[in-house]
Amino acid sequence: MNKGLKLQQLRYVLAVLDEGGFKAAAKHLHRTQPALSLGIRELEDSLGAALLEKQGAGRLTPFGEVCIPRFRELLGVHDRIVKDLDDVINRRSGRVEVVTAPSIARRYMPSVLNHFLRKYPGLEVGLHDGPADVVADMVRTGEVEFGVSSLWAEAEDLEFEPILEDAVGAVCHQTHSLADANSLRWHDLIGQTMIRNGTSRLLEATPAKELLAESRIYISEMISIVAMLETGTAYTTLPRLAFQDSASTLRFIPIKNPTVIRVIGIITRRGVTLSPAAKTVISALRETITSDDAG
């Protein structure tokens, strides 16, 4: 007995039974009766026993009685798998895990997620946020399919696709001596009390590196940074997107000559193909950023 089963031949047998004969089955399947008969005969030859009685169209042999429930089960499983995969490919179902820098999560991801709720009701998105090092590590370990953040150093196991540039500026309380300026130069900050933070490494290879050496305060959490800024005694540097516009008592002041840029991009594992759902999230994110920039 050849144990290989052709699914189309199984459908032929079930159609003969369900439609009440070869003629009706052929019409239902859009096949000729000879083609149907040949397919069933080849199936019987492969199995080594007859499924249908020679006399009496559509009447099962004892062997056929045993086989038919199994044929239905096999085809049911096959058809469900095909549908599930089709849903994934066509973005009707699936789940994607993504991690972004907090500024990206706050500024862009609400629009992306709302887009999904409307357009892809079967898709699920798990959103995480964290600093750049956490983003890279979560992508590297496979906890998420991709991340959106800066990549501080090249990594052989990660791909980085730039999608956005974010200029660094000074942030201070509205009562600070710097607050009235429309723009600043780096040397304007000499002698001021600086709070370093997780993004301060952007300044390391710039004319602002001397400011880092003078700074005596490092704060990692934004809530604590804002609390210190509220005292009016210090300033910090942040990329524009990392500045919370909701902090109405604080000011963001661009710094020029030179402008320091944080490059944000899509981070993925090298050599790993993204799921259709992940590609859809990335596409929606690009559209949201482009629309935001245009506005």
Steps between C-alpha positions, in 0.01 A plus 500: 500500500628845404430712808519831312155657464408766247254742656321569173418130463356495852279792402379302198380214721328731748331692220357180354354415841380849591355586157336162446695364205773557242302729272401745775849480653666580167274801456567618855878473460504630142663179379403244239359168614791304344749718686313439825484124442869484412599693813298272728635188329859624547423563868363148542804356325725700733311376807483143372123464553174630353317788664181493293296200393511430127124466492297777659638850447624659818470189718801439726686174547577392858851637447348825376287525815821493704682750279241774447500646857878513487494667159265767636722555803815529287343745258354703786840538663661586168239763413523662844878524472476649152246757621710590804810550286302701247372721780856559619631579151210736431528671842166369624657335805829472686690669781812710494714614794682831461715714730569870450674787669256674739491809279392292199242313708353830616518697175420250224372168629150618605429590135647169382292299746181688413570427134515130586181503702316638200663315211617166642255380769658153502856618568644542848793725595701480822675834562795537738725800559843550645838671451710426193705224662184321615349531152806342340513219757131412459542479123819298535342241730187464285262635767373737232508487121639849460582816690492872427780698661857617460773241466797629694754266343506278193412139574566208270179327605270801446378697199433873532285694252491877572151652481521822699743770616446673833696814595634547854414814695519642850209456741456726800232653723339820379667689786851383405743758359507313167123495457465825303729390218351391166810294424831426665859416414689243698735755656193681641460204737845525657475566871137389523398201714438209264302183570632205300256229393486187286511701176805704605728253322390676179730786605813292556656555157385863466614843623265443796717224648662753734158568651468130585833508681384796712161349588468360852141373471372191317129407507364208299122534545306776326270559798800574722662717230186712474481533880858633508435735205196638681732646764633739232864437594610267219446404138532180304534407135241286323406408145193699396271195500606407852381838631151478645293790370256436784760638742366854463751657737800375300652632181679319217764720334676388178879488512697579184857526377512207473160334514521160669268239353360181647430253218203273566442187296343157468711237678462136397697179540732446207392213277154462661193553280229716654144373522234661279352659813833658595547633146155657524586673829821638350315623193241677717778653711677637193174651374434659839849654519478629141160653570626659822804648324280638220273662755 
